[in-house]
Amino acid sequence: MKRIFIGSFLEPLVFRKNYIKIKKDFGGIISGKWVPEKNLHLTYRFLGNVSDIQLSSVKKSLSEFLNKDLDVDLELKGLGVFPSLENPRVFFVKVTNQEKLHYLYTEINLRLKNIGFESEVKKFVPHITLKRIKHTDRRLLIENIKKYENKILGHQHKIRVNVIESILTPQGAVYKIVE
């Protein structure tokens, strides 16, 4: 069994300078582990533990999209938290110009449903997770998020949809594209 999700990695240079600044600005406000740059990604669907047979079916059903450069016009703009500012658990950068991502999300989920995976029940909110929050000063968090409200943090014009294995280690998750 492999722990699998369907996602697209962020191009390394798209966000680097702004990520360094965000870490500095929020470092003393939220505790938790920052996501390493190489792991920054969009998730279309988390599948969990998948057998080799299921994995083969997933790759076949999504072959139209997988490992190909797809044109997009993504804008990283502003910061947010899930599930809410009252109970912040995940700190992320927002992704705008989402039409292509919503199309991909819908197609991926339809094809996965056709091979036996249950439909996704959560609303798709394209984002890039930066940190899982352990503790925070909510007042300062809200104040600083407002400073980033209309700040453009990067653009990406191509993405690749990948089947990604998430290998959990004591040092954190290691992500590996499944060919």
C-alpha positions in Angstrom: 0.0 0.0 0.0 1.1 3.5 -0.8 -0.2 6.8 0.7 -1.3 8.7 -2.4 -2.6 12.1 -3.5 -3.2 13.8 -6.8 -1.5 17.2 -7.0 0.6 19.8 -8.8 3.9 21.1 -7.4 4.6 24.8 -7.3 7.5 25.9 -9.5 10.4 26.6 -7.1 11.2 30.1 -8.2 7.6 31.3 -8.4 7.3 32.0 -4.7 10.7 31.7 -3.1 11.4 35.4 -2.2 7.9 35.9 -0.8 8.0 32.7 1.1 11.1 33.8 2.9 9.4 37.1 3.8 6.2 35.3 5.0 8.3 33.0 7.2 10.0 36.1 8.8 6.7 38.0 9.2 4.7 35.1 10.7 7.5 33.1 12.4 6.9 34.5 15.9 3.1 34.5 15.4 2.4 30.9 14.5 4.2 27.8 15.7 4.5 24.6 13.7 6.7 23.3 10.9 7.0 25.2 7.6 6.4 23.2 4.5 9.8 22.8 2.7 9.8 24.7 -0.7 10.2 21.5 -2.6 7.0 20.2 -1.1 4.7 23.2 -1.9 1.8 21.9 -4.0 -1.9 22.1 -4.8 -3.9 19.0 -3.9 -6.8 18.0 -6.1 -7.6 14.8 -4.2 -6.1 12.8 -1.3 -6.7 9.1 -1.8 -4.9 7.7 1.3 -3.6 4.1 1.2 -3.9 2.6 -2.2 -2.9 -0.8 -3.5 -0.7 -1.4 -6.5 -3.7 -2.5 -8.5 -5.7 0.6 -7.5 -2.6 2.8 -8.3 -2.4 1.3 -11.8 -6.1 2.1 -12.3 -5.7 5.6 -11.0 -2.8 6.3 -13.4 -4.7 4.8 -16.4 -7.9 6.8 -15.7 -6.0 10.1 -15.3 -3.4 9.5 -18.1 -4.9 12.4 -20.2 -3.6 14.8 -17.6 -0.7 13.2 -15.8 2.9 14.4 -16.2 2.1 16.8 -19.0 2.6 20.6 -19.0 -0.8 22.2 -18.8 -1.3 25.9 -19.5 -2.7 27.9 -16.6 -2.7 31.4 -15.3 -2.4 31.0 -11.6 -1.9 33.9 -9.3 -0.8 33.5 -5.7 -2.6 36.3 -3.9 -3.1 36.8 -0.2 -3.0 34.4 2.8 -5.6 32.5 4.7 -6.3 29.8 7.3 -8.5 26.7 7.6 -11.0 26.1 9.0 -11.5 29.6 10.3 -9.8 32.6 11.9 -11.4 31.6 15.2 -9.8 28.2 15.0 -6.8 28.4 12.6 -5.2 25.0 11.9 -3.7 25.4 8.4 -1.9 28.5 7.1 -1.9 28.8 3.3 -1.4 31.1 0.3 -4.6 31.6 -1.8 -4.6 30.7 -5.5 -6.7 32.9 -7.8 -7.6 32.5 -11.5 -8.9 29.0 -10.7 -11.0 28.1 -13.7 -8.5 25.5 -15.0 -8.0 24.1 -11.5 -11.7 23.6 -11.0 -12.0 21.9 -14.4 -9.1 19.6 -13.4 -10.6 18.9 -10.0 -14.0 18.0 -11.5 -12.4 15.7 -14.2 -10.1 14.0 -11.7 -12.9 13.3 -9.3 -15.3 12.1 -12.0 -12.6 9.7 -13.3 -11.7 8.5 -9.8 -15.4 7.9 -9.1 -15.7 5.8 -12.3 -13.0 3.4 -10.9 -14.5 3.0 -7.5 -13.3 5.9 -5.3 -16.0 7.7 -3.3 -16.9 11.2 -4.4 -15.1 14.1 -2.6 -17.4 15.8 -0.1 -15.3 18.8 0.8 -15.5 21.9 -1.3 -12.4 22.4 -3.5 -10.5 25.5 -2.4 -7.3 25.8 -4.4 -4.5 26.8 -2.0 -0.8 26.0 -1.1 -0.3 24.9 2.5 2.6 26.7 4.2 2.2 25.5 7.7 0.1 23.3 10.0 -0.6 25.6 13.0 0.2 24.2 16.5 -0.3 27.5 18.4 -0.9 31.1 17.4 -1.5 34.7 18.6 -4.8 35.1 16.8 -4.9 38.9 17.0 -1.4 39.2 15.4 -2.3 36.5 12.9 -5.4 38.3 11.7 -3.5 41.7 11.7 -0.7 40.2 9.5 -3.0 38.3 7.2 -4.8 41.6 6.5 -1.4 43.2 5.4 -1.2 40.4 2.7 -4.8 40.6 1.6 -4.2 42.1 -1.9 -0.5 41.2 -2.2 0.5 39.2 -5.3 2.9 36.6 -4.2 3.7 34.9 -7.5 2.4 33.6 -10.8 2.6 30.2 -12.4 1.8 29.6 -16.1 2.2 25.8 -16.4 1.4 23.0 -14.1 1.8 19.2 -14.1 -0.8 17.0 -12.5 1.0 14.1 -10.7 0.2 11.1 -8.7 2.3 11.7 -5.6 3.3 9.3 -2.9 3.5 10.8 0.6 6.0 8.9 2.7 5.7 9.8 6.4 9.0 10.1 8.3 9.9 11.5 11.7 11.4 14.5 9.9 8.2 15.1 8.0 6.5 14.0 4.8 8.6 13.1 1.8 6.8 13.5 -1.5 7.7 11.3 -4.5 6.1 11.5 -8.0 4.8 8.1 -9.0 5.8 7.5 -12.6 
